[in-house]
Amino acid sequence: MTGNIGADNSVARFMQIYEEELRKAIVLSPDQYCYSLAEAPAVVERMENALYNRSANIGSPTFRRTCKRCGIKHTVAAINALFVR
């Protein structure tokens, strides 16, 4: 699945794309991850919580690809604007 998250800036869509990118990364470079594909949903959930709490590491290549696919800038300001409770 590809494409922009749209005008509604959907957190759910962002997280769906993040999970797709994370799964690809785990399959392509399993030696760089300390968890398996089966654990990806839990990692995604922790990432979403960290994004809302402003404590996420947004520097990973996986996160950068997610931003690019979603059509948002890979900046703290753009990400914080999306993750507002």
Secondary structure as UniProt FT lines:
FT   TURN            6..9
FT   HELIX           11..28
FT   HELIX           30..32
FT   HELIX           37..39
FT   HELIX           40..52
FT   TURN            53..54
FT   HELIX           61..70
FT   HELIX           76..82
//
